[in-house]
Amino acid sequence: MTTDTVIRAEGLRRGYAGGFEAVRGVSFSVARGEVFALLGTNGAGKTSTVELLEGLAAPTAGEVRVFGLDPHADRAEVRPRTGVMLQEGGFPADLTVTETLRMWGGVTTGARPAGEVLELVGLAARSSVRVKQLSGGERRRLDLALALLGRPEVLFLDEPTTGMDPEGRQDTWDLVRQLRAQGTTVLLTTHYLEEAETLADRLAIMHEGELVLTGTPAEVTATRPSRIRFTLPDGVPAGRLPPALRAAADGPRVEIRTGRLQADLTALLRWAGDAGVELAGLDARHASLEEAFLEIARSRRAAACDAHRTHDTMAGTR
Ligand SMILES: Nc1ncnc2c1ncn2[C@@H]1O[C@H](COP(=O)(O)OP(=O)(O)OP(=O)(O)O)[C@@H](O)[C@H]1O
């Protein structure tokens, strides 16, 4: 392990009572000052994994290290250096925002003053409001404030912007960037792929307890084809396109999926220029993280269906 590795998971497994295994051999590491996003469909095992990293449970097999320590066995040492934003904070509803922070501050080593942390998360104007009167998005800001109270070196954010309006989401993203610039390591789970794409230095896509793909957002999207779309004018059939570009055409609307975006786009524009053809609505783009994610989820599901079918067929022939 390099000195800069803050979180390391090696072959992590987590089984629940009843025999269900939610985490099935997960390995990855996160460097100091990095924002790492864990993505996946519902029930993929993200929360089950993050809880192991937070030390809330011990893995059934494999190893977790945070600052080189075991977050479960060495919880007393690891916990004060980490901040955890859970999906549901669950604070006493009758306390005000400031009272809630003071209560938590009382049991947090080196806690920031309540006013400072409320400024950070944009809740200063709501300091004397009771928790039960906060909106869903404001509660998420309070969850975040509590996670930041102890000036953590590592911050775990479980779906941090769920329920926030676009401004709240943007503010939270700015705050995460600011924290990263100060050297905080952030591990976040999210269902918003745009959030992962804009915030994460690296990400992992999880499916049925396993990591399917890990890399920078650019590396992950580069595994999927880019897309060129346009509409041909009346009287120009798709058959007139250069052979290499005669992709899926639906009447005059053409969509080309390609791993060679620049070469194919150049060929297309040269052809259109030479032929004097106007390409209406021309649009060329790399796969988005959303497309990459959906394709992975779909292909995994299809592979699982095939495996079941093969199994059933074999069972039938026995
Ligand atoms: N305490 C538990 N006992 C048994 N099964 C559990 C328990 N907690 C979670 N699971 C199961 O483990 C699987 C993974 O759940 P987990 O909450 O880790 O997924 P997730 O990726 O965080 O999902 P989501 O995106 O919906 O929050 C699910 O099938 C869930 O039903």
The ligand as a Tripos MOL2 file, in Angstrom:
@<TRIPOS>MOLECULE
LIG
   31    33     1     0     0
SMALL
NO_CHARGES

@<TRIPOS>ATOM
      1 N1        -29.7410   -6.4220    6.6600 N.pl3     1 LIG1
      2 C1        -29.9310   -7.0790    5.5210 C.ar      1 LIG1
      3 N2        -30.3140   -8.3620    5.5110 N.ar      1 LIG1
      4 C2        -30.4930   -9.0470    4.3560 C.ar      1 LIG1
      5 N3        -30.3280   -8.5050    3.1260 N.ar      1 LIG1
      6 C3        -29.9420   -7.2150    3.0720 C.ar      1 LIG1
      7 C4        -29.7240   -6.4260    4.2550 C.ar      1 LIG1
      8 N4        -29.3520   -5.1800    3.8650 N.ar      1 LIG1
      9 C5        -29.3250   -5.1910    2.5240 C.ar      1 LIG1
     10 N5        -29.6900   -6.3990    2.0450 N.ar      1 LIG1
     11 C6        -29.7620   -6.7900    0.6380 C.3       1 LIG1
     12 O1        -28.4840   -6.6470    0.0570 O.3       1 LIG1
     13 C7        -28.5950   -6.1810   -1.2940 C.3       1 LIG1
     14 C8        -27.7450   -4.9380   -1.4600 C.3       1 LIG1
     15 O2        -28.3120   -3.8720   -0.7070 O.3       1 LIG1
     16 P1        -27.6220   -2.4480   -0.6020 P.3       1 LIG1
     17 O3        -28.4910   -1.6010    0.2700 O.co2     1 LIG1
     18 O4        -26.2100   -2.6230   -0.2140 O.co2     1 LIG1
     19 O5        -27.6920   -1.9710   -2.1220 O.3       1 LIG1
     20 P2        -27.5020   -0.5210   -2.7330 P.3       1 LIG1
     21 O6        -26.6420   -0.7260   -3.9240 O.co2     1 LIG1
     22 O7        -27.0140    0.4170   -1.7060 O.co2     1 LIG1
     23 O8        -28.9740   -0.1850   -3.1740 O.3       1 LIG1
     24 P3        -29.7520    1.2400   -3.3050 P.3       1 LIG1
     25 O9        -29.1720    1.9040   -4.4910 O.co2     1 LIG1
     26 O10       -31.1490    0.7950   -3.5330 O.co2     1 LIG1
     27 O11       -29.5410    1.9910   -2.0110 O.co2     1 LIG1
     28 C9        -30.0720   -5.9580   -1.5490 C.3       1 LIG1
     29 O12       -30.5740   -7.0620   -2.2420 O.3       1 LIG1
     30 C10       -30.6700   -5.8850   -0.1380 C.3       1 LIG1
     31 O13       -31.9850   -6.3700   -0.1460 O.3       1 LIG1
@<TRIPOS>BOND
     1     1     2 1
     2     2     3 ar
     3     2     7 ar
     4     3     4 ar
     5     4     5 ar
     6     5     6 ar
     7     6     7 ar
     8     6    10 ar
     9     7     8 ar
    10     8     9 ar
    11     9    10 ar
    12    10    11 1
    13    11    12 1
    14    11    30 1
    15    12    13 1
    16    13    14 1
    17    13    28 1
    18    14    15 1
    19    15    16 1
    20    16    17 2
    21    16    18 1
    22    16    19 1
    23    19    20 1
    24    20    21 2
    25    20    22 1
    26    20    23 1
    27    23    24 1
    28    24    25 2
    29    24    26 1
    30    24    27 1
    31    28    29 1
    32    28    30 1
    33    30    31 1
@<TRIPOS>SUBSTRUCTURE
     1 LIG1         1 GROUP 0 **** ****
